[in-house]
Amino acid sequence: MQYRTDRKGTKLSILGYGCLRFTKKNGKIDLDKTEAEIMEAIRGGVNYFDTAYVYGGSEAALGEILKRNGCREQVYIATKLPHYLIKSKTGLERCFQEQLSRLQTDYVDYYLMHMLNDAETWEHLKERGVADWIAEKRAAGQIRNIGFSYHGNTAHFKELLDAYDWDFCQIQYNYMDEHTQAGRAGLEYAREKGIPVIIMEPLRGGKLVELLPEEAKRLFREKNQGSPARWAFRWLWDQEGVTVVLSGMNSLEMVKENIRTACEAKPGMLTEEDLAVYEAVKQEINRKLKVGCTACGYCMPCPQGIDIPGTFRCYNEMYMEKPRVGKKEYLMTTAFRKNQNPASKCIRCGKCEKHCPQGIEIRKELKTAAGELEDLRYRALSALVRLLKIW
């Protein structure tokens, strides 16, 4: 197993265990199967385990398995605060104590603000006493490192990194998202600031394995360097700014294969020929795109606050993956914000089109995207978010 260090010099396995996708049986986590997989990972050198308050049963399962095997001190637990559900400092404490109880521990190694998407939301949380509460928990040793998980664009990511002295952060990143969400520019910005970056969705929830076009699979096979998953992980570990890559492993075979890859992976290992394969694969995937947006960001900022590249990303995902995938992503990145920014807010000023190097008819495409993304369910949930203030 290869390891990379955080800001305090702690050695973290470059392969982390994402605990969202534990196998379930009859609606409950299959504890025995999950235990076998987790212990195989620990024996293979994995020491970073990522869960969250809202990952139904995940925290409790992880806590029980670590207790059964007496290995709490061998690993680092990362879990997340659902700040969007918290209305007071009392609520913060209640939620945190419940998490400690579930995990059967008295401290959390890496604690994240779950889905914190902009600096404005962070300022709102500080007004509710979150920063003071964090300081208290750190002083008491109950929170060892503080960070956030992020879905949004590069500009907001950089602003959020600058808004507080974070110990680490977590972003969605893979070879298809190189220039979307926080992207490579965000990753490099974090590296320059010395902030470790944890990677989620390295396979886009398995889509970069299961839903690859046949031609893309053929391109990978021809190079005879392993599975599409191995290619995806190697692309990430080739970059020095990547600290840990999370994988939602739910089979022994998956655990073993990922560990084998993690034992070999080092920065700078990819050749020019390898990089050409990734580009060819991306071209095959992109043939299903509805809008040829490269997420360069020249169209931004929008006077209405619309995340134009983000909207087109979600619209494309509806056709490249599944409709519900794009719609879910769109809901997360537009509705769950204090200042909601759906594409339907476009006033057709045309400012964006003057700067688009791709010549995209942005106003037209935004209207089409909004028509498909902002269905009745979206509008209902968006209204609920505003009513309950759960940004």
Contacts in CASP RR format, 6 or more apart in sequence:
PFRMAT RR
TARGET T0000
AUTHOR 0000-0000-0000
METHOD contacts of the structure
MODEL  1
MQYRTDRKGTKLSILGYGCLRFTKKNGKIDLDKTEAEIMEAIRGGVNYFD
TAYVYGGSEAALGEILKRNGCREQVYIATKLPHYLIKSKTGLERCFQEQL
SRLQTDYVDYYLMHMLNDAETWEHLKERGVADWIAEKRAAGQIRNIGFSY
HGNTAHFKELLDAYDWDFCQIQYNYMDEHTQAGRAGLEYAREKGIPVIIM
EPLRGGKLVELLPEEAKRLFREKNQGSPARWAFRWLWDQEGVTVVLSGMN
SLEMVKENIRTACEAKPGMLTEEDLAVYEAVKQEINRKLKVGCTACGYCM
PCPQGIDIPGTFRCYNEMYMEKPRVGKKEYLMTTAFRKNQNPASKCIRCG
KCEKHCPQGIEIRKELKTAAGELEDLRYRALSALVRLLKIW
1 13 0 8 1.000
1 14 0 8 1.000
1 15 0 8 1.000
1 44 0 8 1.000
1 45 0 8 1.000
1 46 0 8 1.000
1 259 0 8 1.000
1 262 0 8 1.000
1 263 0 8 1.000
2 13 0 8 1.000
2 14 0 8 1.000
2 237 0 8 1.000
2 262 0 8 1.000
2 263 0 8 1.000
2 265 0 8 1.000
2 266 0 8 1.000
3 11 0 8 1.000
3 12 0 8 1.000
3 13 0 8 1.000
3 14 0 8 1.000
4 11 0 8 1.000
4 12 0 8 1.000
4 14 0 8 1.000
4 196 0 8 1.000
4 242 0 8 1.000
4 243 0 8 1.000
4 244 0 8 1.000
5 11 0 8 1.000
5 12 0 8 1.000
5 196 0 8 1.000
6 12 0 8 1.000
6 145 0 8 1.000
6 167 0 8 1.000
6 168 0 8 1.000
6 196 0 8 1.000
6 243 0 8 1.000
7 167 0 8 1.000
7 168 0 8 1.000
7 194 0 8 1.000
7 195 0 8 1.000
7 196 0 8 1.000
8 145 0 8 1.000
8 167 0 8 1.000
10 76 0 8 1.000
11 47 0 8 1.000
12 47 0 8 1.000
12 48 0 8 1.000
12 76 0 8 1.000
12 196 0 8 1.000
12 243 0 8 1.000
12 244 0 8 1.000
13 45 0 8 1.000
13 46 0 8 1.000
13 47 0 8 1.000
13 48 0 8 1.000
13 244 0 8 1.000
13 262 0 8 1.000
14 237 0 8 1.000
14 242 0 8 1.000
14 243 0 8 1.000
14 244 0 8 1.000
14 245 0 8 1.000
14 262 0 8 1.000
14 265 0 8 1.000
15 41 0 8 1.000
15 46 0 8 1.000
15 233 0 8 1.000
15 244 0 8 1.000
15 245 0 8 1.000
15 247 0 8 1.000
15 258 0 8 1.000
15 259 0 8 1.000
15 261 0 8 1.000
15 262 0 8 1.000
16 46 0 8 1.000
16 47 0 8 1.000
16 48 0 8 1.000
16 49 0 8 1.000
16 50 0 8 1.000
16 244 0 8 1.000
16 245 0 8 1.000
16 246 0 8 1.000
16 247 0 8 1.000
17 38 0 8 1.000
17 41 0 8 1.000
17 46 0 8 1.000
17 48 0 8 1.000
17 49 0 8 1.000
17 50 0 8 1.000
17 246 0 8 1.000
17 247 0 8 1.000
17 248 0 8 1.000
17 249 0 8 1.000
18 49 0 8 1.000
18 50 0 8 1.000
18 51 0 8 1.000
18 200 0 8 1.000
18 246 0 8 1.000
18 247 0 8 1.000
18 248 0 8 1.000
18 249 0 8 1.000
19 49 0 8 1.000
19 50 0 8 1.000
19 51 0 8 1.000
19 55 0 8 1.000
19 58 0 8 1.000
19 59 0 8 1.000
19 61 0 8 1.000
19 62 0 8 1.000
19 248 0 8 1.000
20 51 0 8 1.000
20 52 0 8 1.000
20 55 0 8 1.000
20 58 0 8 1.000
20 248 0 8 1.000
21 248 0 8 1.000
21 249 0 8 1.000
21 250 0 8 1.000
22 29 0 8 1.000
22 30 0 8 1.000
22 34 0 8 1.000
22 58 0 8 1.000
22 61 0 8 1.000
22 250 0 8 1.000
23 29 0 8 1.000
23 30 0 8 1.000
23 33 0 8 1.000
23 34 0 8 1.000
23 250 0 8 1.000
24 30 0 8 1.000
29 57 0 8 1.000
29 58 0 8 1.000
29 61 0 8 1.000
31 61 0 8 1.000
31 64 0 8 1.000
31 65 0 8 1.000
34 61 0 8 1.000
34 65 0 8 1.000
34 250 0 8 1.000
35 65 0 8 1.000
35 68 0 8 1.000
35 69 0 8 1.000
36 252 0 8 1.000
37 249 0 8 1.000
37 250 0 8 1.000
37 251 0 8 1.000
37 252 0 8 1.000
37 255 0 8 1.000
38 49 0 8 1.000
38 62 0 8 1.000
38 65 0 8 1.000
39 65 0 8 1.000
39 69 0 8 1.000
40 252 0 8 1.000
40 255 0 8 1.000
40 256 0 8 1.000
41 249 0 8 1.000
41 255 0 8 1.000
41 259 0 8 1.000
42 69 0 8 1.000
42 71 0 8 1.000
42 74 0 8 1.000
42 75 0 8 1.000
44 259 0 8 1.000
45 259 0 8 1.000
46 75 0 8 1.000
46 259 0 8 1.000
47 74 0 8 1.000
47 75 0 8 1.000
47 76 0 8 1.000
48 75 0 8 1.000
48 76 0 8 1.000
48 78 0 8 1.000
48 110 0 8 1.000
48 198 0 8 1.000
48 244 0 8 1.000
48 246 0 8 1.000
49 62 0 8 1.000
49 75 0 8 1.000
49 76 0 8 1.000
49 77 0 8 1.000
49 78 0 8 1.000
50 78 0 8 1.000
50 79 0 8 1.000
50 110 0 8 1.000
50 170 0 8 1.000
50 198 0 8 1.000
50 200 0 8 1.000
50 246 0 8 1.000
51 58 0 8 1.000
51 59 0 8 1.000
51 62 0 8 1.000
51 77 0 8 1.000
51 78 0 8 1.000
51 79 0 8 1.000
51 80 0 8 1.000
51 103 0 8 1.000
52 58 0 8 1.000
52 59 0 8 1.000
52 79 0 8 1.000
52 80 0 8 1.000
52 82 0 8 1.000
52 112 0 8 1.000
52 114 0 8 1.000
53 59 0 8 1.000
53 79 0 8 1.000
53 80 0 8 1.000
53 81 0 8 1.000
53 82 0 8 1.000
53 95 0 8 1.000
53 98 0 8 1.000
53 99 0 8 1.000
53 114 0 8 1.000
54 80 0 8 1.000
54 82 0 8 1.000
54 114 0 8 1.000
57 102 0 8 1.000
59 79 0 8 1.000
59 99 0 8 1.000
59 102 0 8 1.000
59 103 0 8 1.000
60 102 0 8 1.000
60 103 0 8 1.000
62 77 0 8 1.000
62 103 0 8 1.000
63 72 0 8 1.000
63 102 0 8 1.000
63 103 0 8 1.000
63 104 0 8 1.000
63 105 0 8 1.000
64 104 0 8 1.000
66 72 0 8 1.000
66 75 0 8 1.000
66 77 0 8 1.000
66 103 0 8 1.000
66 104 0 8 1.000
66 105 0 8 1.000
67 104 0 8 1.000
72 104 0 8 1.000
72 105 0 8 1.000
76 109 0 8 1.000
76 110 0 8 1.000
77 103 0 8 1.000
77 105 0 8 1.000
77 108 0 8 1.000
77 109 0 8 1.000
77 110 0 8 1.000
78 108 0 8 1.000
78 109 0 8 1.000
78 110 0 8 1.000
78 111 0 8 1.000
78 112 0 8 1.000
78 198 0 8 1.000
79 99 0 8 1.000
79 103 0 8 1.000
79 108 0 8 1.000
79 110 0 8 1.000
79 111 0 8 1.000
79 112 0 8 1.000
80 111 0 8 1.000
80 112 0 8 1.000
80 113 0 8 1.000
80 114 0 8 1.000
80 149 0 8 1.000
81 92 0 8 1.000
81 95 0 8 1.000
81 96 0 8 1.000
81 111 0 8 1.000
81 112 0 8 1.000
81 113 0 8 1.000
81 114 0 8 1.000
82 95 0 8 1.000
82 114 0 8 1.000
83 113 0 8 1.000
83 114 0 8 1.000
83 116 0 8 1.000
83 121 0 8 1.000
83 125 0 8 1.000
83 130 0 8 1.000
84 114 0 8 1.000
84 115 0 8 1.000
84 336 0 8 1.000
84 390 0 8 1.000
84 391 0 8 1.000
85 95 0 8 1.000
85 390 0 8 1.000
86 92 0 8 1.000
86 95 0 8 1.000
86 128 0 8 1.000
86 130 0 8 1.000
87 128 0 8 1.000
88 128 0 8 1.000
89 128 0 8 1.000
89 129 0 8 1.000
89 130 0 8 1.000
89 132 0 8 1.000
89 133 0 8 1.000
92 129 0 8 1.000
92 130 0 8 1.000
92 133 0 8 1.000
93 133 0 8 1.000
96 137 0 8 1.000
96 142 0 8 1.000
99 108 0 8 1.000
100 106 0 8 1.000
100 107 0 8 1.000
100 108 0 8 1.000
100 142 0 8 1.000
106 142 0 8 1.000
107 141 0 8 1.000
107 142 0 8 1.000
107 143 0 8 1.000
107 144 0 8 1.000
108 142 0 8 1.000
108 143 0 8 1.000
108 144 0 8 1.000
109 144 0 8 1.000
109 145 0 8 1.000
110 144 0 8 1.000
110 145 0 8 1.000
110 147 0 8 1.000
110 167 0 8 1.000
110 168 0 8 1.000
110 198 0 8 1.000
111 134 0 8 1.000
111 137 0 8 1.000
111 143 0 8 1.000
111 144 0 8 1.000
111 145 0 8 1.000
111 146 0 8 1.000
111 147 0 8 1.000
112 146 0 8 1.000
112 147 0 8 1.000
112 148 0 8 1.000
112 149 0 8 1.000
112 170 0 8 1.000
113 122 0 8 1.000
113 125 0 8 1.000
113 130 0 8 1.000
113 147 0 8 1.000
113 148 0 8 1.000
113 149 0 8 1.000
114 148 0 8 1.000
114 149 0 8 1.000
115 149 0 8 1.000
115 150 0 8 1.000
115 151 0 8 1.000
115 332 0 8 1.000
115 336 0 8 1.000
116 122 0 8 1.000
116 125 0 8 1.000
116 148 0 8 1.000
116 149 0 8 1.000
116 150 0 8 1.000
116 160 0 8 1.000
117 150 0 8 1.000
117 151 0 8 1.000
117 152 0 8 1.000
117 156 0 8 1.000
117 160 0 8 1.000
117 333 0 8 1.000
117 336 0 8 1.000
117 337 0 8 1.000
118 152 0 8 1.000
118 156 0 8 1.000
118 159 0 8 1.000
118 160 0 8 1.000
118 337 0 8 1.000
119 156 0 8 1.000
119 159 0 8 1.000
119 160 0 8 1.000
119 162 0 8 1.000
119 163 0 8 1.000
120 338 0 8 1.000
120 339 0 8 1.000
121 337 0 8 1.000
121 338 0 8 1.000
121 391 0 8 1.000
122 148 0 8 1.000
122 160 0 8 1.000
122 163 0 8 1.000
122 164 0 8 1.000
123 163 0 8 1.000
124 338 0 8 1.000
124 391 0 8 1.000
125 131 0 8 1.000
131 164 0 8 1.000
134 143 0 8 1.000
134 146 0 8 1.000
137 143 0 8 1.000
138 144 0 8 1.000
138 146 0 8 1.000
145 167 0 8 1.000
145 168 0 8 1.000
146 166 0 8 1.000
146 167 0 8 1.000
147 166 0 8 1.000
147 167 0 8 1.000
147 168 0 8 1.000
147 169 0 8 1.000
147 170 0 8 1.000
148 160 0 8 1.000
148 166 0 8 1.000
148 169 0 8 1.000
148 170 0 8 1.000
149 169 0 8 1.000
149 170 0 8 1.000
149 171 0 8 1.000
149 200 0 8 1.000
150 157 0 8 1.000
150 160 0 8 1.000
150 169 0 8 1.000
150 170 0 8 1.000
150 171 0 8 1.000
150 172 0 8 1.000
150 181 0 8 1.000
150 182 0 8 1.000
151 172 0 8 1.000
151 181 0 8 1.000
151 329 0 8 1.000
151 332 0 8 1.000
151 333 0 8 1.000
152 181 0 8 1.000
152 182 0 8 1.000
152 307 0 8 1.000
152 310 0 8 1.000
152 333 0 8 1.000
153 181 0 8 1.000
153 182 0 8 1.000
153 300 0 8 1.000
153 307 0 8 1.000
153 309 0 8 1.000
153 310 0 8 1.000
154 181 0 8 1.000
154 182 0 8 1.000
154 183 0 8 1.000
154 185 0 8 1.000
154 186 0 8 1.000
154 189 0 8 1.000
155 300 0 8 1.000
155 301 0 8 1.000
157 171 0 8 1.000
157 181 0 8 1.000
157 182 0 8 1.000
157 183 0 8 1.000
157 186 0 8 1.000
157 189 0 8 1.000
158 186 0 8 1.000
158 189 0 8 1.000
161 169 0 8 1.000
161 186 0 8 1.000
161 189 0 8 1.000
161 190 0 8 1.000
161 193 0 8 1.000
161 195 0 8 1.000
166 195 0 8 1.000
167 195 0 8 1.000
167 196 0 8 1.000
168 195 0 8 1.000
168 196 0 8 1.000
168 197 0 8 1.000
168 198 0 8 1.000
168 243 0 8 1.000
169 190 0 8 1.000
169 195 0 8 1.000
169 196 0 8 1.000
169 197 0 8 1.000
169 198 0 8 1.000
170 197 0 8 1.000
170 198 0 8 1.000
170 199 0 8 1.000
170 200 0 8 1.000
170 246 0 8 1.000
171 181 0 8 1.000
171 182 0 8 1.000
171 183 0 8 1.000
171 186 0 8 1.000
171 187 0 8 1.000
171 197 0 8 1.000
171 198 0 8 1.000
171 199 0 8 1.000
171 200 0 8 1.000
172 181 0 8 1.000
172 182 0 8 1.000
172 199 0 8 1.000
172 200 0 8 1.000
172 201 0 8 1.000
173 181 0 8 1.000
173 182 0 8 1.000
173 183 0 8 1.000
173 184 0 8 1.000
173 187 0 8 1.000
173 197 0 8 1.000
173 199 0 8 1.000
173 200 0 8 1.000
173 201 0 8 1.000
173 202 0 8 1.000
173 236 0 8 1.000
173 242 0 8 1.000
174 199 0 8 1.000
174 201 0 8 1.000
174 202 0 8 1.000
174 203 0 8 1.000
174 204 0 8 1.000
174 208 0 8 1.000
174 232 0 8 1.000
174 235 0 8 1.000
174 236 0 8 1.000
175 208 0 8 1.000
175 232 0 8 1.000
175 235 0 8 1.000
175 236 0 8 1.000
175 278 0 8 1.000
175 281 0 8 1.000
175 282 0 8 1.000
176 204 0 8 1.000
176 208 0 8 1.000
176 282 0 8 1.000
176 285 0 8 1.000
177 183 0 8 1.000
177 201 0 8 1.000
177 204 0 8 1.000
178 184 0 8 1.000
179 185 0 8 1.000
179 294 0 8 1.000
179 295 0 8 1.000
179 296 0 8 1.000
180 295 0 8 1.000
180 309 0 8 1.000
180 310 0 8 1.000
180 313 0 8 1.000
181 310 0 8 1.000
181 313 0 8 1.000
184 239 0 8 1.000
187 197 0 8 1.000
187 239 0 8 1.000
187 241 0 8 1.000
187 242 0 8 1.000
188 241 0 8 1.000
190 196 0 8 1.000
190 197 0 8 1.000
190 241 0 8 1.000
191 197 0 8 1.000
191 240 0 8 1.000
191 241 0 8 1.000
196 243 0 8 1.000
196 244 0 8 1.000
197 241 0 8 1.000
197 242 0 8 1.000
197 243 0 8 1.000
198 243 0 8 1.000
198 244 0 8 1.000
198 245 0 8 1.000
198 246 0 8 1.000
199 236 0 8 1.000
199 242 0 8 1.000
199 244 0 8 1.000
199 245 0 8 1.000
199 246 0 8 1.000
200 246 0 8 1.000
202 208 0 8 1.000
202 232 0 8 1.000
202 233 0 8 1.000
202 236 0 8 1.000
202 245 0 8 1.000
202 246 0 8 1.000
202 247 0 8 1.000
203 209 0 8 1.000
203 229 0 8 1.000
203 232 0 8 1.000
203 247 0 8 1.000
204 321 0 8 1.000
206 229 0 8 1.000
207 321 0 8 1.000
207 325 0 8 1.000
208 228 0 8 1.000
208 229 0 8 1.000
208 232 0 8 1.000
209 227 0 8 1.000
209 228 0 8 1.000
209 229 0 8 1.000
209 232 0 8 1.000
211 320 0 8 1.000
211 321 0 8 1.000
212 220 0 8 1.000
212 228 0 8 1.000
212 281 0 8 1.000
212 284 0 8 1.000
212 285 0 8 1.000
213 284 0 8 1.000
213 285 0 8 1.000
213 287 0 8 1.000
213 288 0 8 1.000
215 284 0 8 1.000
216 228 0 8 1.000
216 280 0 8 1.000
216 281 0 8 1.000
216 284 0 8 1.000
216 285 0 8 1.000
217 228 0 8 1.000
219 277 0 8 1.000
219 280 0 8 1.000
219 281 0 8 1.000
219 284 0 8 1.000
220 226 0 8 1.000
220 227 0 8 1.000
220 228 0 8 1.000
220 231 0 8 1.000
220 277 0 8 1.000
220 281 0 8 1.000
223 273 0 8 1.000
223 274 0 8 1.000
223 277 0 8 1.000
225 231 0 8 1.000
225 234 0 8 1.000
225 274 0 8 1.000
227 257 0 8 1.000
229 257 0 8 1.000
229 258 0 8 1.000
229 261 0 8 1.000
230 257 0 8 1.000
230 261 0 8 1.000
231 277 0 8 1.000
231 278 0 8 1.000
231 281 0 8 1.000
233 245 0 8 1.000
233 247 0 8 1.000
233 258 0 8 1.000
233 261 0 8 1.000
233 262 0 8 1.000
233 265 0 8 1.000
234 261 0 8 1.000
234 265 0 8 1.000
234 269 0 8 1.000
234 270 0 8 1.000
234 274 0 8 1.000
235 270 0 8 1.000
235 278 0 8 1.000
236 242 0 8 1.000
236 245 0 8 1.000
237 245 0 8 1.000
237 262 0 8 1.000
237 265 0 8 1.000
237 266 0 8 1.000
237 267 0 8 1.000
237 269 0 8 1.000
238 265 0 8 1.000
238 266 0 8 1.000
238 267 0 8 1.000
238 268 0 8 1.000
238 269 0 8 1.000
238 270 0 8 1.000
239 267 0 8 1.000
240 267 0 8 1.000
247 254 0 8 1.000
247 258 0 8 1.000
248 254 0 8 1.000
249 255 0 8 1.000
249 258 0 8 1.000
285 320 0 8 1.000
286 292 0 8 1.000
288 316 0 8 1.000
288 319 0 8 1.000
288 320 0 8 1.000
289 316 0 8 1.000
289 319 0 8 1.000
289 320 0 8 1.000
290 312 0 8 1.000
290 315 0 8 1.000
290 316 0 8 1.000
290 318 0 8 1.000
290 319 0 8 1.000
290 365 0 8 1.000
290 369 0 8 1.000
291 312 0 8 1.000
291 315 0 8 1.000
291 316 0 8 1.000
291 360 0 8 1.000
291 365 0 8 1.000
291 369 0 8 1.000
292 312 0 8 1.000
292 316 0 8 1.000
292 358 0 8 1.000
292 360 0 8 1.000
293 308 0 8 1.000
293 309 0 8 1.000
293 312 0 8 1.000
293 313 0 8 1.000
293 316 0 8 1.000
293 358 0 8 1.000
293 360 0 8 1.000
294 358 0 8 1.000
295 309 0 8 1.000
295 310 0 8 1.000
295 312 0 8 1.000
295 313 0 8 1.000
296 309 0 8 1.000
296 357 0 8 1.000
296 358 0 8 1.000
297 308 0 8 1.000
297 309 0 8 1.000
298 355 0 8 1.000
298 356 0 8 1.000
298 357 0 8 1.000
299 308 0 8 1.000
299 309 0 8 1.000
299 352 0 8 1.000
299 353 0 8 1.000
299 355 0 8 1.000
299 356 0 8 1.000
299 362 0 8 1.000
300 307 0 8 1.000
300 308 0 8 1.000
300 309 0 8 1.000
300 352 0 8 1.000
302 308 0 8 1.000
302 346 0 8 1.000
302 351 0 8 1.000
302 352 0 8 1.000
303 347 0 8 1.000
303 349 0 8 1.000
303 351 0 8 1.000
304 341 0 8 1.000
304 345 0 8 1.000
304 346 0 8 1.000
304 347 0 8 1.000
305 339 0 8 1.000
305 341 0 8 1.000
305 345 0 8 1.000
306 341 0 8 1.000
306 342 0 8 1.000
306 343 0 8 1.000
306 345 0 8 1.000
306 346 0 8 1.000
306 366 0 8 1.000
307 333 0 8 1.000
307 334 0 8 1.000
307 341 0 8 1.000
308 352 0 8 1.000
308 362 0 8 1.000
308 366 0 8 1.000
310 333 0 8 1.000
311 330 0 8 1.000
311 334 0 8 1.000
311 343 0 8 1.000
311 366 0 8 1.000
311 369 0 8 1.000
311 370 0 8 1.000
311 373 0 8 1.000
312 365 0 8 1.000
312 369 0 8 1.000
313 329 0 8 1.000
314 326 0 8 1.000
314 327 0 8 1.000
314 329 0 8 1.000
314 330 0 8 1.000
314 333 0 8 1.000
314 369 0 8 1.000
314 373 0 8 1.000
315 326 0 8 1.000
315 330 0 8 1.000
315 365 0 8 1.000
315 368 0 8 1.000
315 369 0 8 1.000
315 372 0 8 1.000
315 373 0 8 1.000
317 325 0 8 1.000
317 326 0 8 1.000
317 329 0 8 1.000
318 325 0 8 1.000
318 326 0 8 1.000
318 327 0 8 1.000
318 372 0 8 1.000
318 373 0 8 1.000
326 373 0 8 1.000
327 373 0 8 1.000
327 375 0 8 1.000
327 377 0 8 1.000
327 378 0 8 1.000
330 373 0 8 1.000
330 374 0 8 1.000
330 378 0 8 1.000
331 378 0 8 1.000
331 381 0 8 1.000
331 382 0 8 1.000
334 340 0 8 1.000
334 341 0 8 1.000
334 342 0 8 1.000
334 343 0 8 1.000
334 382 0 8 1.000
335 342 0 8 1.000
335 378 0 8 1.000
335 381 0 8 1.000
335 382 0 8 1.000
335 385 0 8 1.000
336 385 0 8 1.000
336 390 0 8 1.000
336 391 0 8 1.000
337 391 0 8 1.000
338 389 0 8 1.000
338 391 0 8 1.000
340 382 0 8 1.000
340 385 0 8 1.000
340 386 0 8 1.000
342 370 0 8 1.000
342 373 0 8 1.000
342 374 0 8 1.000
342 378 0 8 1.000
342 382 0 8 1.000
343 366 0 8 1.000
343 367 0 8 1.000
343 369 0 8 1.000
343 370 0 8 1.000
343 373 0 8 1.000
343 374 0 8 1.000
344 370 0 8 1.000
344 371 0 8 1.000
344 374 0 8 1.000
346 363 0 8 1.000
346 366 0 8 1.000
346 367 0 8 1.000
346 370 0 8 1.000
348 363 0 8 1.000
350 362 0 8 1.000
350 363 0 8 1.000
352 362 0 8 1.000
352 363 0 8 1.000
353 359 0 8 1.000
353 360 0 8 1.000
353 361 0 8 1.000
353 362 0 8 1.000
353 363 0 8 1.000
356 362 0 8 1.000
374 382 0 8 1.000
384 390 0 8 1.000
385 391 0 8 1.000
END
